[in-house]
Amino acid sequence: AASYIGVQVAAGILAALTGTFMHASAPVPLAPSAGRSEAFLGEVLFTFLLGFVVLSVATIESPLSQYSGLAIGMCVTAGGLAMSNISGGSLNPAVSLGLAVSHGNISFLPLYIFAELLGGILAALGFRGTHLDEYR
C-alpha cells in the first residue's frame, strides 16, 4: 500500500508540473473559488460518487470490464465539470497534493485531503452496505 501511495503522490505532482509546463502559465491553484464549506461538501460528494462507482464496477466478483472505464470516466468528468468553479474538482488527495506543490501554496491542502478521504471512506461504507453478496 505504501508504494501505491508513493506512486500516486509522485504522479500527482508530475502531472501538475507537466500541465503547467505544457500551458506555459502559472500552475492551477488548489483553492476554492466559492466558500470553503461549498468546496468541502462538493469534494466529499463527488469523491464519494467516484469511489462508489469504482468499487461497484471494477472490484466486484463479476465486473463489467467493458463498461468500467466509461462509468469511471463519466464520474471524473461530471465531478470536474460540476466542481471546476467551486473547488477545482480534484477528487483525489494525490491530485490535490500535486496542485498544491506545483503552485507553492499548501494552505488549503488539509481541507481538500480531509474531504477526499472522507468521501472515500463513505464510498467504502456505502459499497459495503449495498453489496452484501461481495462479502460472503
C-alpha positions in Angstrom: 0.0 0.0 0.0 2.8 2.4 0.8 4.4 2.0 -2.7 1.0 2.6 -4.3 0.5 5.8 -2.3 4.0 6.9 -3.2 3.4 6.4 -6.9 0.1 8.2 -6.7 1.7 11.2 -4.9 4.6 11.3 -7.4 2.2 11.1 -10.4 0.0 13.8 -9.0 3.0 16.2 -8.6 4.5 15.3 -12.0 1.1 15.7 -13.7 0.6 19.2 -12.2 4.1 20.3 -13.2 3.6 18.8 -16.7 0.3 20.7 -17.1 1.9 23.9 -16.0 4.9 23.4 -18.4 2.6 22.5 -21.4 0.4 25.5 -21.0 3.3 27.9 -20.2 1.3 29.5 -17.5 1.0 29.7 -13.8 0.0 26.5 -12.1 -3.6 25.9 -11.2 -4.0 26.9 -7.6 -5.5 24.5 -5.1 -8.0 26.9 -3.6 -11.8 27.1 -3.5 -13.4 29.7 -5.8 -16.5 29.6 -3.6 -16.7 29.2 0.1 -14.8 26.6 2.0 -17.9 24.7 3.1 -19.2 24.5 -0.5 -15.8 23.3 -1.7 -15.6 20.8 1.1 -19.1 19.4 0.5 -18.5 19.2 -3.2 -15.2 17.3 -2.9 -16.8 14.9 -0.4 -19.8 14.3 -2.6 -18.0 13.8 -5.9 -15.2 11.8 -4.3 -17.9 9.6 -2.8 -19.5 9.2 -6.2 -16.3 8.4 -7.9 -15.2 5.9 -5.2 -18.5 4.2 -5.1 -18.6 3.7 -8.9 -15.1 2.4 -9.0 -15.9 -0.1 -6.3 -19.2 -1.0 -7.9 -17.9 -1.7 -11.4 -14.2 -2.7 -11.0 -13.9 -4.6 -7.8 -17.0 -6.9 -7.8 -16.9 -10.6 -8.3 -18.2 -10.3 -11.9 -17.0 -6.9 -13.1 -18.5 -5.2 -16.2 -15.0 -4.7 -17.6 -16.2 -3.4 -20.9 -18.1 -0.5 -19.2 -16.0 0.2 -16.1 -13.7 2.7 -17.9 -16.7 4.6 -19.3 -18.5 4.7 -15.9 -15.4 5.8 -14.0 -14.5 8.4 -16.7 -18.0 9.8 -16.7 -17.8 10.3 -12.9 -14.4 12.1 -13.2 -15.9 14.3 -16.0 -19.1 15.1 -14.1 -17.2 15.9 -10.9 -14.7 18.0 -12.8 -17.3 20.0 -14.6 -19.6 20.4 -11.7 -16.9 21.4 -9.3 -14.5 23.3 -11.5 -15.8 26.7 -10.5 -16.3 25.8 -6.8 -13.3 23.8 -5.7 -11.5 22.8 -8.9 -12.8 19.2 -8.7 -9.6 17.4 -7.9 -11.4 14.4 -6.2 -8.1 12.8 -5.3 -5.6 13.6 -2.5 -2.7 12.9 -4.8 -4.0 15.3 -7.4 -4.7 17.9 -4.6 -1.1 17.5 -3.3 0.3 17.8 -6.8 -1.6 21.0 -7.5 -0.6 22.5 -4.1 3.0 21.6 -4.5 3.2 22.9 -8.1 1.6 26.2 -7.1 3.6 26.5 -4.0 0.6 27.1 -1.7 -0.5 24.3 0.6 -2.8 26.4 2.8 -6.0 24.6 1.6 -4.4 21.2 1.3 -5.7 19.8 4.6 -9.3 20.8 3.7 -9.0 19.0 0.4 -7.3 15.9 1.7 -9.8 15.6 4.6 -12.8 16.0 2.2 -11.4 13.5 -0.3 -10.5 10.9 2.4 -14.0 11.3 4.0 -15.6 10.8 0.5 -13.6 7.7 0.0 -14.5 6.3 3.4 -18.1 7.0 2.8 -17.9 5.3 -0.6 -16.4 2.2 1.0 -19.1 2.1 3.7 -21.8 2.6 1.1 -20.4 -0.1 -1.1 -20.2 -2.5 1.9 -23.8 -1.7 2.8 -25.2 -2.2 -0.7 -23.1 -5.1 -1.9 -23.5 -7.6 0.9 -23.1 -10.6 -1.5 -19.5 -9.5 -2.2 -18.6 -10.1 1.4 -20.0 -13.7 1.8 
